[in-house]
Amino acid sequence: MTTPSAPDAAHPSADEQTGSGSSDELSVTPPGRRRGLFGLLWAFLRETLIVLGLSIVLFLIAKTWLIASFWIPSDSMNDTLIRNDRVMVSRLTPGPFDLSRGDIVVFQDPAHWLRGGFPGPAAGEADGVGAKVNRALVWVGLLPDDLGNHLVKRAIGLPGDRVTCCSANGLLTVNGAEIQEDYVREGDQPSRIDFDITVPQDKIWVMGDHRSDSADSRYNDTRDVSADQLPTQDPTDPKDHTGYYGSVPIDHVVGKAFAVVWPSSRWAWLGSVPGGLDAVPMPAPAAPAASAAPASSGAERGDPAAAATRAAPAAGSRASAGVSAP
């Protein structure tokens, strides 16, 4: 009778070979596998940082040379742009792309148009989730800092254009063509101030869509503009009320507004040129100089008392449409 022999130490059993026969053995991660996990985590973190860094660089390039955002603090562009709108502006116009009549442009204050400055954002925007989102977007540069010395108006006349108001039909004319201005706020006249000017070279003539509440080129076309009076003719200054002082230098133009982006209920595209202004004839090669003394320069149309007193609304009542620079 054969007795079972003891396991041979030199020939381990199958369980010993696979390690499944012992319940108290510990599984140890090999050092190479630990290094692999750390390597994967570092690779993920490194790629994330690279993507974020490239995104910031690309955004700063776009913000500096391609687009900008601005805040509207006044009513001078109603109803196209209203108070507290945020607009996006293309820095490529002027530049690679030319300005056109009818473009909504943002420009640096050329000559103290922002007398007294402009208000900050509405108090109601200071709190709440919307305000926090707004501040976050300001921090990353998608919305402006609500500070600056910029204005927004509509370009009406380009260099060499003769702009007059008003015709026998009560309309604005550019190079003799009457303009049907559908963008002007309902109830407003094209202008309550008669003028006849020729836009100097390298400048543009700008006006707000809310004509009765816009301190635009008309109100700044004189060397000495008082905050509480309508502009009056200076007989000693041949440049007064000719378009020289009231026109904005093109090199002050930051860009062309192309979209309203905030609040979401106001999303709108601003890119198209209004009808009428796209069919204005070219100015005459030698445009005649504007009359030195327009018949009713500075007087409000249809209001003889205004011609006598030339009293304007209190300072600040005519919105200068300052906008914030990012």
C-alpha positions as CSV (number, residue, x, y, z in Angstrom):
1,M,0.0,0.0,0.0
2,T,1.4,3.3,-1.1
3,T,1.2,6.3,1.2
4,P,0.8,9.8,-0.2
5,S,4.0,11.6,-0.3
6,A,4.5,15.1,1.0
7,P,4.5,17.9,-1.6
8,D,7.8,18.3,-3.2
9,A,9.3,21.7,-2.4
10,A,11.0,21.7,-5.7
11,H,7.7,21.2,-7.6
12,P,5.1,23.8,-6.3
13,S,1.5,23.0,-6.7
14,A,-0.7,24.7,-9.3
15,D,-2.3,26.9,-6.6
16,E,1.1,28.0,-5.5
17,Q,2.0,28.8,-9.0
18,T,-1.1,31.0,-9.6
19,G,-1.2,32.4,-6.1
20,S,-4.9,31.6,-5.7
21,G,-4.4,29.1,-3.0
22,S,-3.5,31.7,-0.3
23,S,-6.1,34.1,1.1
24,D,-3.7,36.3,3.1
25,E,-1.4,37.4,0.3
26,L,-1.4,41.2,-0.5
27,S,-1.6,42.6,-4.0
28,V,1.1,45.2,-4.6
29,T,1.0,47.7,-7.5
30,P,4.3,47.5,-9.3
31,P,6.4,50.7,-9.2
32,G,6.1,51.0,-13.0
33,R,2.3,51.1,-12.9
34,R,2.4,53.9,-10.2
35,R,4.6,56.0,-12.4
36,G,2.2,55.4,-15.3
37,L,-0.8,56.8,-13.3
38,F,1.2,59.9,-12.3
39,G,2.3,60.3,-15.9
40,L,-1.3,60.2,-17.2
41,L,-2.4,62.8,-14.6
42,W,0.5,65.1,-15.4
43,A,-0.2,64.7,-19.2
44,F,-3.8,65.7,-18.7
45,L,-3.0,68.7,-16.5
46,R,-0.3,69.8,-18.9
47,E,-2.6,69.7,-21.9
48,T,-5.3,71.5,-20.0
49,L,-2.9,74.3,-19.1
50,I,-1.7,74.6,-22.7
51,V,-5.3,74.8,-24.0
52,L,-6.2,77.5,-21.4
53,G,-3.0,79.4,-22.1
54,L,-3.6,79.4,-25.9
55,S,-7.2,80.4,-25.4
56,I,-6.2,83.4,-23.3
57,V,-3.6,84.4,-25.8
58,L,-6.0,84.1,-28.7
59,F,-8.7,86.0,-26.8
60,L,-6.3,88.8,-26.0
61,I,-5.3,89.0,-29.7
62,A,-9.0,89.1,-30.7
63,K,-9.8,91.7,-28.0
64,T,-6.9,93.9,-28.9
65,W,-7.1,93.9,-32.7
66,L,-10.4,92.3,-33.8
67,I,-13.3,92.9,-31.4
68,A,-14.3,94.9,-28.3
69,S,-17.3,95.2,-26.1
70,F,-19.0,98.4,-24.9
71,W,-21.8,99.4,-22.5
72,I,-24.5,101.9,-23.4
73,P,-25.3,104.3,-20.5
74,S,-27.7,106.8,-22.1
75,D,-30.7,107.2,-24.4
76,S,-29.2,109.1,-27.3
77,M,-29.4,106.0,-29.6
78,N,-32.9,105.0,-28.7
79,D,-34.5,102.8,-30.0
80,T,-31.7,101.1,-31.9
81,L,-29.6,100.9,-28.7
82,I,-31.1,101.5,-25.3
83,R,-29.6,102.2,-21.9
84,N,-27.6,99.3,-20.4
85,D,-27.3,97.4,-23.7
86,R,-23.9,95.8,-24.3
87,V,-22.7,95.8,-27.9
88,M,-19.9,94.1,-29.7
89,V,-17.7,96.2,-31.9
90,S,-15.5,95.2,-34.9
91,R,-12.0,96.9,-34.7
92,L,-11.5,96.0,-38.4
93,T,-13.7,99.0,-39.4
94,P,-12.2,101.4,-40.1
95,G,-9.0,99.6,-41.3
96,P,-9.2,96.6,-43.6
97,F,-12.9,97.6,-44.1
98,D,-14.1,101.1,-44.9
99,L,-16.7,103.0,-42.9
100,S,-20.1,103.4,-44.6
101,R,-22.9,105.9,-44.1
102,G,-25.3,104.5,-41.6
103,D,-22.7,102.5,-39.6
104,I,-23.1,102.7,-35.8
105,V,-19.6,103.7,-34.6
106,V,-17.9,103.8,-31.3
107,F,-15.3,106.6,-30.9
108,Q,-13.1,108.3,-28.4
109,D,-14.4,111.6,-27.1
110,P,-12.8,114.1,-29.6
111,A,-13.3,117.4,-27.8
112,H,-14.9,117.1,-24.4
113,W,-18.3,116.0,-25.7
114,L,-18.8,114.1,-22.4
115,R,-19.2,117.2,-20.4
116,G,-19.8,116.0,-16.8
117,G,-19.1,112.4,-17.7
118,F,-21.8,109.7,-17.8
119,P,-23.5,107.5,-15.2
120,G,-22.5,104.1,-14.1
121,P,-24.6,101.0,-14.6
122,A,-28.0,101.0,-13.1
123,A,-28.2,100.4,-9.4
124,G,-30.5,97.4,-9.9
125,E,-27.6,95.6,-11.7
126,A,-25.4,95.6,-8.6
127,D,-26.8,92.5,-7.0
128,G,-28.2,89.2,-7.9
129,V,-27.1,86.2,-10.0
130,G,-27.2,88.3,-13.2
131,A,-24.7,90.8,-11.7
132,K,-22.3,88.1,-10.7
133,V,-22.5,86.6,-14.2
134,N,-21.9,90.1,-15.6
135,R,-18.9,90.6,-13.4
136,A,-17.4,87.3,-14.4
137,L,-17.8,88.2,-18.0
138,V,-16.2,91.5,-17.4
139,W,-13.3,89.8,-15.7
140,V,-12.6,87.5,-18.7
141,G,-13.1,90.5,-21.0
142,L,-16.4,89.5,-22.7
143,L,-18.1,92.5,-21.2
144,P,-16.6,96.0,-20.6
145,D,-15.5,97.5,-17.3
146,D,-18.1,100.2,-17.5
147,L,-15.4,102.9,-17.5
148,G,-14.0,105.1,-20.3
149,N,-14.4,108.1,-22.5
150,H,-16.1,106.6,-25.6
151,L,-19.3,107.5,-27.4
152,V,-21.6,105.8,-29.8
153,K,-23.4,107.5,-32.7
154,R,-24.5,106.8,-36.3
155,A,-22.2,107.9,-39.1
156,I,-24.2,110.1,-41.4
157,G,-21.6,111.9,-43.5
158,L,-18.2,110.7,-44.8
159,P,-15.3,112.9,-45.8
160,G,-16.3,115.4,-48.5
161,D,-20.1,114.9,-47.9
162,R,-22.4,117.9,-47.7
163,V,-24.9,117.2,-45.0
164,T,-27.9,119.6,-44.6
165,C,-31.1,119.8,-42.6
166,C,-33.7,120.2,-43.3
167,S,-35.1,120.1,-46.9
168,A,-38.5,121.5,-47.9
169,N,-39.9,118.1,-47.0
170,G,-38.3,118.3,-43.6
171,L,-35.7,115.6,-44.3
172,L,-32.0,115.3,-43.8
173,T,-30.0,115.5,-47.1
174,V,-26.6,114.1,-48.0
175,N,-25.0,115.3,-51.2
176,G,-28.4,116.6,-52.2
177,A,-30.3,113.3,-51.7
178,E,-33.1,113.3,-49.2
179,I,-32.8,110.5,-46.6
180,Q,-35.7,108.5,-45.2
181,E,-34.3,107.8,-41.8
182,D,-36.4,104.9,-40.5
183,Y,-33.9,104.4,-37.6
184,V,-34.7,107.8,-36.0
185,R,-36.8,107.4,-32.9
186,E,-40.5,107.6,-33.6
187,G,-41.8,111.1,-32.9
188,D,-38.4,112.8,-33.4
189,Q,-37.7,115.2,-36.3
190,P,-34.5,114.6,-38.3
191,S,-33.2,117.7,-36.6
192,R,-34.6,120.6,-34.6
193,I,-31.4,122.5,-35.5
194,D,-30.9,123.7,-39.1
195,F,-27.4,123.2,-40.4
196,D,-25.5,123.0,-43.7
197,I,-22.0,121.6,-43.4
198,T,-19.3,119.9,-45.4
199,V,-17.5,117.0,-43.7
200,P,-13.7,117.7,-43.6
201,Q,-11.2,115.2,-44.9
202,D,-10.4,112.3,-42.5
203,K,-13.5,113.1,-40.4
204,I,-17.1,111.8,-40.2
205,W,-20.4,113.6,-39.2
206,V,-22.3,111.6,-36.6
207,M,-25.8,111.9,-35.1
208,G,-27.7,109.9,-32.5
209,D,-30.9,108.1,-33.5
210,H,-32.8,109.9,-30.6
211,R,-32.3,113.2,-32.3
212,S,-34.1,115.3,-29.6
213,D,-31.8,113.8,-26.9
214,S,-28.4,113.5,-28.6
215,A,-25.5,115.9,-28.1
216,D,-23.9,114.9,-31.3
217,S,-22.0,116.6,-34.1
218,R,-24.7,119.3,-34.4
219,Y,-24.2,120.4,-30.8
220,N,-20.4,120.4,-30.9
221,D,-19.8,122.2,-34.2
222,T,-18.4,125.3,-32.6
223,R,-15.1,126.0,-30.8
224,D,-16.7,127.0,-27.5
225,V,-19.6,124.7,-26.6
226,S,-21.5,125.6,-23.4
227,A,-23.1,122.8,-21.5
228,D,-26.3,124.8,-21.0
229,Q,-26.8,126.6,-24.3
230,L,-27.4,125.6,-27.9
231,P,-24.4,126.2,-30.1
232,T,-24.4,129.7,-31.6
233,Q,-22.7,131.2,-34.6
234,D,-19.3,132.9,-33.9
235,P,-18.9,135.5,-36.7
236,T,-15.2,135.9,-35.9
237,D,-14.5,132.2,-36.6
238,P,-14.8,131.1,-40.3
239,K,-14.7,127.4,-39.3
240,D,-17.6,127.7,-36.9
241,H,-20.7,125.8,-38.0
242,T,-19.1,124.4,-41.1
243,G,-18.5,120.9,-39.9
244,Y,-15.0,121.5,-38.8
245,Y,-15.5,121.3,-35.0
246,G,-18.5,118.9,-35.0
247,S,-17.0,116.2,-37.2
248,V,-15.2,113.3,-35.5
249,P,-11.6,112.4,-36.7
250,I,-11.6,108.9,-38.2
251,D,-8.5,108.0,-36.2
252,H,-10.7,108.4,-33.1
253,V,-13.1,105.7,-34.3
254,V,-12.6,102.5,-32.3
255,G,-14.8,100.4,-34.5
256,K,-18.2,99.5,-35.9
257,A,-20.9,98.1,-33.6
258,F,-22.3,94.9,-35.2
259,A,-24.4,93.2,-32.5
260,V,-26.2,93.7,-29.2
261,V,-25.2,90.8,-27.0
262,W,-26.6,91.7,-23.5
263,P,-29.1,91.3,-22.1
264,S,-30.2,88.2,-23.9
265,S,-33.7,89.7,-24.5
266,R,-32.0,92.4,-26.6
267,W,-29.9,90.2,-28.9
268,A,-29.8,91.8,-32.3
269,W,-27.6,92.1,-35.4
270,L,-26.6,95.7,-36.3
271,G,-24.6,95.0,-39.5
272,S,-26.9,96.1,-42.3
273,V,-26.7,99.7,-43.7
274,P,-30.1,101.5,-43.4
275,G,-32.0,102.1,-46.6
276,G,-31.5,105.5,-48.1
277,L,-28.0,106.0,-46.9
278,D,-26.7,103.2,-49.2
279,A,-27.8,105.1,-52.3
280,V,-26.3,108.5,-51.5
281,P,-24.4,110.0,-54.5
282,M,-20.7,110.7,-54.2
283,P,-19.8,114.2,-53.2
284,A,-18.9,116.7,-55.8
285,P,-15.1,116.8,-56.5
286,A,-15.0,120.4,-55.2
287,A,-17.8,120.6,-52.7
288,P,-18.8,124.2,-52.0
289,A,-18.0,125.5,-48.6
290,A,-20.9,125.6,-46.2
291,S,-22.6,128.9,-45.7
292,A,-20.9,130.9,-42.9
293,A,-24.3,131.8,-41.4
294,P,-27.1,129.2,-41.9
295,A,-30.5,130.9,-41.9
296,S,-31.5,129.5,-38.6
297,S,-28.3,128.0,-37.2
298,G,-28.7,127.0,-33.6
299,A,-32.4,127.8,-33.6
300,E,-35.0,125.1,-33.0
301,R,-37.2,124.6,-36.0
302,G,-40.7,125.9,-35.5
303,D,-39.9,127.6,-32.2
304,P,-39.2,131.3,-32.6
305,A,-38.6,131.7,-28.9
306,A,-35.7,129.3,-29.1
307,A,-34.0,131.5,-31.6
308,A,-34.2,134.5,-29.2
309,T,-33.1,132.7,-26.1
310,R,-31.1,129.8,-27.5
311,A,-31.8,128.1,-24.2
312,A,-31.0,124.4,-24.2
313,P,-32.1,121.7,-21.7
314,A,-30.1,121.5,-18.5
315,A,-26.7,119.9,-18.7
316,G,-26.9,116.1,-18.9
317,S,-30.5,116.1,-20.3
318,R,-29.1,115.6,-23.8
319,A,-27.5,112.2,-23.7
320,S,-24.0,112.1,-25.0
321,A,-24.1,108.3,-25.3
322,G,-20.9,107.6,-23.6
323,V,-19.9,104.0,-23.7
324,S,-17.4,102.0,-21.7
325,A,-14.2,100.8,-23.0
326,P,-13.0,97.3,-22.2
